[in-house]
Amino acid sequence: MDRNVYKAMADVVGQEFISDDPVVLETYSFNWLTEFLPGAAPCKYMPHRPAAVVLPGSVEEVQQVVKICNRYGVKYKALSTGYGSHSLPGQGNVVVLDLRRMNRIVEINEEQGYAVVEPYVTWAQLAAEVMKKGYFTTPVQAGSQASVLANVTSGWGMNTFGNHGGHNGRNCLAVEWVLPTGELLKLGPPEGWFSGDGPGPSLRGIMRGYCGAQGALGVFTKVGIKLHHWPGPPELKTRSGGLMLYYRLDEIPEFMELFAPSFDTYEALADFMVKAGESEIAYSLVRAGGIAHMTSMFGSLSNQEIFENYHESGFLQILEEEVKHPCIVLIFARTKEEFEYKKAVLMDIIEETGGKILPPFLEGPFADLMKQEMPVALFGNDTHFIHHQGGFVISAGYMGNTDAVVRHMGVPAEKLKKKYMEKGAILFDGDDSTYHNSFDHGAYIYMEMEFHYDAALPDSVEASRKAIEEERTTRLEEKLGFEPNDIGLCVGDASLTPWERVKEISKRYMNFHAWQQRIKQALDPENISDGTNYGGGTPKPGQ
């Protein structure tokens, strides 16, 4: 890195908060999905190391560092907790702005139901504090160790409590935004953080869109997030033990119960989800595929233990016969009357749609799991129990109305996955591995196909690429109304750069990349903020 640039940044943040030590830079290169990038497989390190890492401690320091980048023509990318290869530099000579020093919950407004946080506040931190005040939040399914701000401003927004709490793109309220030029912009009302809009036109769609710009449009330094009601106690106490998490609720909250109805067909499952959404009874409505897929993620001491306990014992086969296509419904109420009403409605809907709950001979082994462990996994959005069998990836998941998404991501995804499992290219973890989130009481849903592979074997990585490419390119006429998940952009033809993949996929979605380029050029005329996965930077003539 140019020493003049390094010194200028060090003068802003202090010598202890900047580094270009190769060992430090290496730690900022290891991440999920890196083996799918050109030239990386089977390595788990990014093809490009950062030029340096800078840790600004305030919005003013962020502005000064960004202006230095503009002055010297050095690209940068902001990082908050950093989950996935898309959060790291996708090209050479990029300075990482690690925002870990900016980690405060600035405000919890009980009257208006919002919180204001800095970049490194995690979902776990925020949930623990707002529960004390009668609120809960909507932690991203990536896990409660992830950044609140990054999820609601810059990437995706799916979450396990979206059924009543909505998509996190909609929970994003006012923001403090350092533009790629270093200018400071506040979206929202002049005073307060209760709304994403203020006087004049709204920029929320340009700021975020569906999946977010993933660091390509500057740095968000504060965000207001909408909070939602919490019927439970101000604190959830846990104790060790359990089948899946190795810890469980010490005391089950009053008026809370978790159910796992299952259905013989995807059509019946979709019918149930629609009716359950219309009734507005579920605090959470999610699914994590079939029984074989779920048990592959259980938190046993080792993968071998999972295999012996569930596969070799024959217990898994019994489960699969009884439980075809399950989902998880969490009922949570403030009063006994509300609780009993919601449970009664749920049972009516299960019966009406041909579903069934666990038979008596299975209720015993799973009683504690359902009552004391699964709720913890939901509330904490815990991911430490997921073993992922060496490597884990998803297809380009889709969002749309329930019938259309389930029809596309059900049987077709099973057939595709089965073909690759039979080749031995990916792990046999059950045909049904379609993960699902419901939003706004079933107004729309998100679904993706998950599977496991061996990240250390180039052949397994290549087979995973092919599976995702095949899923992406089949039944195109049914996908025109869907929104593609940006994680899918990270995986595909290894001969293409991420930006080339964006352009290729964009052809099937009304050339969205052309609009991204126009937005990028307007906000970042010098192409300073790393746009590897968005907009591709300022377009050249004829591009």
C-alpha positions in Angstrom: 0.0 0.0 0.0 1.2 3.5 -0.8 2.8 4.8 2.4 1.4 8.3 2.0 -2.1 6.8 2.0 -1.3 4.6 4.9 0.1 7.6 6.9 -2.9 9.7 6.1 -5.3 7.1 7.4 -3.2 6.4 10.5 -3.3 10.1 11.3 -7.1 9.8 11.3 -7.7 6.6 13.3 -4.3 6.2 15.2 -1.5 3.8 14.5 -3.1 1.0 16.6 -6.2 1.0 14.4 -4.6 0.4 11.0 -2.6 -2.5 9.7 -1.2 -4.0 6.6 0.5 -6.9 8.4 0.2 -10.0 6.1 -0.9 -12.2 9.0 -3.7 -9.7 9.8 -4.7 -9.4 6.2 -4.9 -13.2 5.9 -7.5 -13.3 8.6 -9.7 -10.9 6.6 -9.5 -13.3 3.6 -11.0 -16.5 5.1 -14.8 -16.9 4.8 -17.8 -18.9 3.7 -18.3 -19.6 0.0 -14.8 -18.4 -1.0 -14.1 -21.7 -2.8 -16.7 -20.8 -5.4 -14.7 -17.8 -6.6 -12.4 -17.9 -9.7 -9.0 -19.2 -8.8 -9.8 -20.0 -5.2 -11.0 -23.7 -5.0 -10.3 -25.8 -3.0 -8.9 -23.0 -0.8 -11.1 -21.2 1.8 -9.3 -17.9 1.2 -10.3 -15.1 -1.0 -8.3 -14.6 -4.2 -7.5 -11.0 -3.2 -6.1 -9.9 0.1 -7.0 -6.4 1.4 -4.4 -3.7 0.9 -4.9 -2.7 4.6 -7.5 -2.9 7.3 -8.6 0.3 9.1 -10.8 0.5 12.2 -12.6 3.9 12.4 -14.2 4.7 15.7 -16.8 7.3 14.6 -18.8 8.5 11.7 -16.4 11.5 11.4 -13.4 9.1 11.1 -15.3 7.1 8.5 -15.9 10.2 6.5 -12.2 11.2 6.7 -11.0 7.8 5.6 -13.4 7.7 2.7 -12.3 11.1 1.5 -8.7 10.0 1.7 -9.6 7.0 -0.6 -11.2 9.4 -3.0 -8.2 11.7 -3.0 -5.7 8.9 -3.8 -8.0 6.7 -5.9 -7.9 3.8 -3.5 -11.0 1.5 -3.3 -12.6 0.6 0.0 -15.2 -1.8 1.4 -16.9 -1.5 4.8 -17.4 -4.7 6.9 -19.7 -5.3 9.9 -19.2 -8.8 11.4 -18.5 -10.1 7.9 -20.6 -13.2 7.0 -19.7 -14.7 3.6 -17.3 -14.0 0.8 -19.6 -11.2 -0.5 -18.6 -9.2 2.5 -14.9 -9.1 1.6 -13.0 -7.3 -1.2 -13.6 -8.9 -4.6 -10.7 -7.2 -6.3 -7.1 -6.1 -5.5 -5.9 -2.9 -3.7 -9.1 -2.5 -1.6 -8.9 -1.1 2.0 -11.3 -2.8 4.4 -13.1 -0.5 6.8 -13.8 -2.9 9.8 -16.4 -1.0 11.9 -16.0 -3.2 15.0 -15.2 -0.1 17.2 -18.7 1.3 16.4 -20.7 -1.2 18.5 -23.2 0.8 20.6 -26.9 0.5 21.0 -27.5 4.3 20.7 -31.2 4.3 21.7 -34.2 2.1 22.4 -37.3 4.2 22.0 -40.1 2.4 24.0 -42.8 4.9 23.0 -42.4 4.6 19.3 -41.0 1.1 19.1 -37.6 1.4 17.4 -33.9 1.0 18.3 -30.9 2.9 16.8 -27.7 0.9 16.5 -24.2 1.2 15.2 -22.7 -1.4 12.8 -21.2 -4.0 15.2 -24.3 -4.4 17.4 -25.4 -8.0 16.9 -28.9 -9.5 16.9 -28.1 -11.3 20.2 -27.2 -8.0 21.9 -30.2 -6.1 20.6 -32.7 -8.9 21.4 -31.4 -9.2 25.0 -31.9 -5.5 25.6 -35.3 -4.9 23.9 -36.8 -8.0 25.6 -36.4 -6.1 28.9 -38.7 -3.5 27.5 -41.4 -5.7 26.1 -40.1 -5.9 22.5 -38.5 -8.4 20.3 -36.7 -8.1 17.0 -36.2 -10.1 13.8 -32.7 -11.8 13.8 -31.3 -12.8 10.4 -31.3 -16.5 9.8 -27.5 -16.3 9.4 -27.4 -16.2 13.2 -27.6 -13.8 16.1 -23.8 -13.2 15.9 -24.4 -11.2 12.7 -24.7 -7.4 12.4 -28.1 -5.9 12.7 -27.2 -2.9 10.6 -25.6 -4.9 7.8 -28.7 -7.1 7.4 -31.3 -4.3 7.4 -29.3 -1.9 5.2 -26.9 -3.9 3.0 -27.7 -7.6 2.6 -30.8 -9.8 2.4 -33.3 -9.5 5.3 -34.8 -13.0 5.7 -35.5 -13.9 9.3 -37.2 -16.5 11.4 -39.8 -14.1 12.9 -40.8 -12.5 9.6 -44.3 -14.1 9.9 -45.3 -11.4 12.4 -42.3 -9.1 12.2 -41.8 -8.7 8.4 -38.8 -8.7 6.1 -35.9 -6.7 7.5 -35.8 -4.6 4.4 -39.1 -3.2 5.6 -37.9 -3.0 9.2 -35.1 -0.6 8.1 -36.0 2.9 9.3 -33.8 6.0 9.2 -30.1 5.6 8.4 -26.9 7.6 8.8 -25.1 7.1 5.5 -21.6 8.1 4.5 -21.8 8.2 0.7 -18.9 6.9 -1.5 -17.7 10.5 -1.9 -17.5 11.0 1.9 -20.5 13.2 2.2 -22.9 12.5 5.1 -26.6 11.8 4.3 -29.4 11.0 6.8 -32.6 9.3 5.5 -35.7 9.8 7.6 -37.3 12.7 9.4 -35.1 15.6 10.5 -35.7 14.6 14.2 -36.0 11.0 15.3 -35.5 7.6 13.8 -39.1 6.3 13.6 -39.5 6.4 9.8 -37.4 5.7 6.8 -38.8 8.6 4.9 -38.7 12.4 5.5 -39.7 15.4 3.5 -39.3 14.8 -0.3 -38.6 11.7 -2.4 -37.7 8.4 -0.7 -34.2 6.9 -1.3 -34.8 3.7 0.6 -35.3 1.6 -2.6 -32.1 3.0 -4.1 -30.3 2.5 -0.8 -31.3 -1.1 -0.3 -33.6 -2.6 -2.9 -34.4 -6.3 -2.2 -30.9 -7.8 -1.4 -28.9 -4.7 -0.6 -25.8 -3.2 -2.3 -23.4 -5.2 -0.2 -21.0 -2.3 0.5 -21.0 -0.9 -3.0 -22.7 2.4 -2.1 -20.7 3.7 0.8 -20.9 3.1 4.6 -23.9 3.0 6.9 -22.9 4.1 10.4 -26.3 4.1 12.2 -29.7 2.6 11.5 -33.1 2.7 13.1 -34.8 -0.7 13.2 -38.5 -1.3 13.8 -39.2 -3.4 16.9 -42.1 -5.8 17.5 -44.1 -7.0 20.5 -42.7 -9.6 22.9 -45.3 -11.6 24.9 -42.6 -13.3 27.0 -40.5 -12.5 30.2 -37.8 -9.9 30.2 -35.1 -12.6 30.3 -34.9 -16.2 29.0 -32.8 -18.4 31.3 -31.2 -21.5 29.9 -29.4 -24.6 31.3 -27.1 -27.2 29.7 -28.3 -30.4 28.2 -30.4 -31.4 25.2 -30.4 -33.2 22.0 -29.8 -30.5 19.5 -28.2 -27.4 21.1 -26.7 -28.8 24.3 -28.6 -26.2 26.1 -32.3 -25.6 26.6 -34.8 -23.3 28.3 -34.7 -23.5 32.1 -38.3 -22.4 32.3 -40.8 -22.5 29.5 -42.5 -19.1 29.1 -46.2 -18.9 29.9 -48.6 -19.1 26.9 -45.9 -20.4 24.5 -45.9 -23.7 22.6 -44.1 -25.0 19.5 -45.7 -27.4 17.0 -44.3 -29.3 14.1 -47.2 -30.3 11.8 -46.2 -32.4 8.7 -47.8 -32.9 5.4 -47.7 -35.7 2.7 -47.4 -33.3 -0.2 -45.9 -29.8 -0.9 -49.4 -28.7 -2.1 -50.9 -29.5 1.3 -48.0 -27.8 3.0 -48.6 -24.7 0.9 -52.3 -24.8 1.7 -51.5 -24.9 5.4 -49.1 -22.0 5.2 -51.6 -19.8 3.4 -54.4 -20.6 5.8 -52.1 -20.2 8.9 -51.0 -16.9 7.5 -54.5 -15.6 7.0 -55.5 -16.6 10.6 -52.5 -14.5 12.0 -52.0 -17.0 14.8 -48.2 -17.8 14.5 -45.5 -15.8 16.2 -43.1 -17.7 13.9 -43.7 -19.9 10.9 -40.6 -21.5 9.4 -39.2 -24.8 8.0 -35.8 -26.3 7.6 -36.5 -29.1 5.2 -37.4 -32.7 6.0 -36.3 -34.8 8.9 -33.1 -36.2 7.3 -31.9 -32.7 6.5 -32.8 -31.4 10.0 -31.0 -34.2 11.8 -27.9 -33.6 9.7 -27.7 -30.2 11.5 -28.2 -31.5 15.0 -25.6 -30.5 17.5 -24.1 -33.8 18.4 -20.6 -34.1 19.6 -19.5 -35.2 16.1 -20.8 -36.0 12.6 -20.1 -39.7 13.3 -22.4 -39.6 16.3 -25.2 -38.1 14.1 -24.6 -40.9 11.6 -24.7 -43.7 14.1 -27.7 -42.3 16.1 -30.0 -41.4 13.3 -28.9 -43.2 10.1 -27.5 -46.6 11.2 -30.0 -47.1 14.0 -32.9 -47.0 11.5 -34.6 -44.3 13.6 -34.3 -41.8 10.7 -36.2 -44.1 8.4 -39.1 -44.4 10.9 -39.2 -40.7 11.2 -39.2 -40.1 7.5 -42.2 -42.4 7.1 -44.2 -40.5 9.7 -43.0 -37.0 8.9 -42.9 -36.2 5.2 -42.8 -32.4 4.9 -42.8 -30.7 8.3 -42.8 -27.1 9.3 -42.4 -25.3 12.7 -45.2 -23.1 14.2 -44.6 -21.1 17.3 -47.7 -20.0 19.2 -47.0 -17.2 21.7 -49.7 -15.1 23.4 -50.2 -12.6 26.2 -53.2 -14.2 27.8 -54.6 -17.7 28.4 -57.7 -16.9 26.3 -55.6 -15.8 23.4 -53.3 -18.8 23.8 -56.1 -21.3 23.8 -57.8 -19.6 20.8 -54.7 -19.7 18.7 -54.0 -23.4 19.5 -57.6 -24.3 18.6 -57.4 -22.4 15.3 -54.1 -24.1 14.5 -55.5 -27.6 15.1 -58.5 -26.8 12.9 -56.2 -25.7 10.1 -54.0 -28.8 10.4 -57.0 -31.0 10.2 -58.5 -29.0 7.3 -55.3 -29.2 5.2 -54.6 -32.9 5.9 -51.7 -32.4 8.2 -50.7 -34.3 11.3 -48.7 -33.8 14.4 -46.1 -36.2 15.8 -47.6 -39.6 16.6 -47.6 -40.6 20.3 -44.7 -43.0 20.0 -42.5 -40.2 18.8 -43.8 -37.4 21.1 -41.7 -38.8 24.0 -38.3 -38.7 22.4 -38.9 -35.2 21.0 -40.9 -33.7 23.8 -38.1 -31.8 25.4 -36.7 -30.9 22.0 -39.9 -29.3 20.9 -40.7 -27.5 24.2 -37.3 -26.4 25.5 -34.7 -26.5 22.7 -36.3 -25.5 19.4 -37.7 -22.3 20.9 -34.1 -21.4 22.0 -32.9 -22.0 18.5 -35.6 -19.7 17.2 -35.3 -16.9 19.7 -31.5 -16.9 19.6 -31.4 -17.8 15.9 -28.6 -20.1 17.0 -26.3 -21.4 14.3 -23.6 -23.1 16.4 -25.4 -26.4 16.3 -25.3 -26.6 12.5 -22.5 -29.0 11.5 -22.9 -28.4 7.7 -20.8 -31.6 7.0 -17.7 -29.7 5.8 -19.4 -27.3 3.4 -22.9 -25.8 3.0 -24.4 -23.8 0.2 -27.9 -22.8 -1.1 -29.4 -22.4 -4.5 -30.6 -19.0 -5.6 -33.6 -18.9 -3.3 -36.7 -17.1 -4.4 -39.4 -14.9 -2.8 -43.0 -14.7 -4.0 -46.5 -15.9 -3.2 -46.7 -19.1 -1.3 -48.2 -21.3 -4.0 -45.8 -20.3 -6.8 -42.7 -20.6 -4.6 -43.5 -23.9 -3.1 -44.5 -25.3 -6.5 -41.2 -24.3 -7.9 -38.9 -25.1 -4.9 -40.6 -28.3 -3.9 -40.6 -31.4 -6.1 -38.3 -29.8 -8.8 -35.6 -29.0 -6.2 -35.9 -32.5 -4.8 -35.4 -34.1 -8.2 -32.4 -32.0 -8.9 -30.8 -32.6 -5.5 -31.4 -36.4 -5.7 -29.6 -36.6 -9.0 -26.4 -35.1 -7.5 -26.7 -37.1 -4.3 -26.9 -40.3 -6.3 -23.7 -39.3 -8.1 -22.0 -39.1 -4.6 -21.1 -35.4 -5.4 -23.0 -34.0 -2.4 -24.0 -35.4 0.9 -27.1 -37.5 1.2 -29.0 -35.4 3.8 -32.5 -36.0 2.5 -34.3 -34.9 -0.7 -36.4 -32.3 1.1 -34.0 -29.5 2.2 -36.1 -26.5 1.2 -35.6 -23.8 3.8 -38.5 -21.4 4.2 -39.4 -18.1 5.8 -42.9 -16.6 5.9 -43.4 -12.8 6.0 -46.3 -10.6 7.1 -48.5 -13.5 7.9 -47.9 -15.3 4.7 -48.3 -12.4 2.3 -45.1 -13.7 0.7 -42.6 -16.3 1.5 -38.9 -17.1 0.8 -37.6 -20.5 -0.1 -34.2 -21.9 -0.9 -32.7 -25.4 -1.5 -29.9 -26.2 0.9 -27.3 -28.9 0.5 -23.9 -30.0 1.9 -20.7 -30.8 0.1 -17.0 -31.3 0.8 -15.3 -27.9 0.4 -11.9 -29.6 0.3 -12.6 -31.6 -2.8 -12.6 -29.7 -6.1 -14.9 -32.3 -7.7 -17.5 -31.8 -4.9 -17.2 -28.0 -5.2 -17.6 -28.2 -9.0 -20.7 -30.5 -8.6 -22.2 -28.0 -6.3 -21.6 -25.2 -8.8 -23.3 -27.3 -11.5 -26.3 -28.1 -9.3 -26.9 -24.4 -8.6 -26.4 -23.4 -12.3 -28.9 -26.1 -13.3 -31.4 -25.0 -10.7 -31.0 -21.4 -11.9 -31.5 -22.1 -15.5 -34.4 -24.5 -15.4 -38.1 -23.5 -15.6 -37.2 -19.9 -16.3 -40.7 -19.0 -17.3 -41.9 -19.7 -13.8 -39.2 -17.5 -12.2 -39.9 -14.1 -13.9 -42.0 -12.9 -10.9 -39.5 -14.1 -8.3 -36.8 -12.2 -6.6 -33.4 -14.0 -6.8 -31.3 -14.3 -3.7 -27.9 -12.6 -4.1 -26.0 -15.5 -2.4 -26.7 -17.3 -5.7 -24.6 -14.7 -7.4 -21.6 -15.9 -5.4 -21.8 -19.4 -6.8 -21.8 -20.4 -10.5 -19.5 -20.7 -13.5 -15.9 -20.4 -12.0 -14.7 -18.9 -15.3 -16.7 -15.7 -14.6 -16.0 -13.0 -12.1 -18.8 -12.1 -9.6 -19.6 -9.0 -11.7 -19.8 -11.1 -14.9 -22.2 -13.4 -13.1 -24.4 -10.5 -12.1 -24.6 -9.4 -15.8 -25.4 -12.9 -16.9 -28.2 -13.5 -14.4 -29.5 -10.0 -15.0 -30.5 -11.0 -18.5 -33.2 -13.1 -16.9 -34.4 -10.4 -14.6 -35.1 -7.3 -16.8 -31.5 -6.2 -16.9 -31.3 -5.0 -13.3 -27.6 -4.6 -13.6 -28.1 -1.6 -15.9 -30.1 0.2 -13.3 -27.5 -0.7 -10.6 -24.8 0.8 -12.9 -26.8 4.1 -13.1 -27.2 4.2 -9.4 -23.6 3.4 -8.8 -22.4 6.1 -11.2 -24.6 8.7 -9.6 -23.5 8.0 -6.1 -19.9 6.9 -6.7 -18.6 8.8 -9.8 -15.0 7.8 -9.1 -15.9 4.1 -8.5 -14.2 4.1 -5.1 -16.6 1.8 -3.1 -15.9 -1.8 -4.0 -18.8 -2.8 -6.3 -17.8 -6.4 -7.0 -21.3 -7.8 -6.4 -23.3 -4.7 -7.4 -23.2 -2.4 -10.4 -19.7 -3.3 -11.4 -18.5 0.2 -10.8 -18.7 3.1 -13.3 -19.5 1.5 -16.7 -17.1 2.1 -19.6 -18.4 3.3 -23.0 -20.3 0.5 -24.7 -20.3 -1.6 -21.5 
